[in-house]
Amino acid sequence: MNLDKETSDIEDEEALNEQIAHQMMEMQFEDIDSLLPETVDKMIQECLEDFADLLYIVFLFTSFRV
């Protein structure tokens, strides 16, 4: 009888852990969805700045070689 209670407790705990994990995943996706546009904009901005720096470096090298 005691073993059945322990098994039931373990199953309840596993179900609770699964429910908590599911809720955490939902929260994570909600956070990702809300941050996604800002993150993408920031990444695009950084890429454009890096590309502009690269073009400037290429321009400097080509202007000194002439």
C-alpha positions in Angstrom: 0.0 0.0 0.0 2.9 2.4 0.8 4.5 1.6 -2.5 1.3 2.5 -4.4 1.3 5.9 -2.6 4.9 6.5 -3.5 4.3 5.6 -7.1 1.2 7.9 -7.2 3.3 10.7 -5.6 6.0 10.2 -8.2 3.5 10.3 -11.0 1.9 13.4 -9.6 5.3 15.1 -9.4 6.1 14.1 -12.9 2.8 15.5 -14.2 3.4 18.7 -12.3 7.0 19.0 -13.6 5.6 18.4 -17.2 3.0 21.1 -16.6 5.6 23.6 -15.3 7.9 22.8 -18.2 5.1 23.4 -20.7 4.2 26.7 -19.1 7.9 27.8 -19.1 8.1 26.9 -22.8 5.0 29.0 -23.6 6.5 31.9 -21.6 9.7 31.5 -23.5 8.0 31.6 -26.9 5.9 34.7 -25.9 9.2 36.4 -24.9 10.9 35.4 -28.1 7.9 36.7 -30.2 7.9 40.0 -28.4 11.7 40.5 -28.8 12.1 39.1 -32.3 11.4 42.3 -34.3 13.7 44.3 -32.1 16.4 41.7 -32.2 16.2 41.3 -36.0 16.3 45.1 -36.4 19.4 45.3 -34.2 21.1 42.5 -36.1 20.3 44.1 -39.5 21.6 47.4 -38.2 24.9 45.8 -37.1 25.3 44.0 -40.4 24.7 47.3 -42.3 27.3 49.1 -40.2 29.8 46.3 -40.7 29.2 46.4 -44.4 29.6 50.2 -44.5 32.9 49.8 -42.6 34.1 47.2 -45.1 33.2 49.4 -48.1 35.1 52.3 -46.5 38.2 50.1 -46.0 38.0 48.9 -49.6 37.6 52.5 -50.8 40.7 53.5 -48.8 42.8 50.7 -50.1 41.8 51.3 -53.7 42.4 55.1 -53.4 45.9 54.6 -52.0 46.9 52.1 -54.7 46.3 54.5 -57.6 
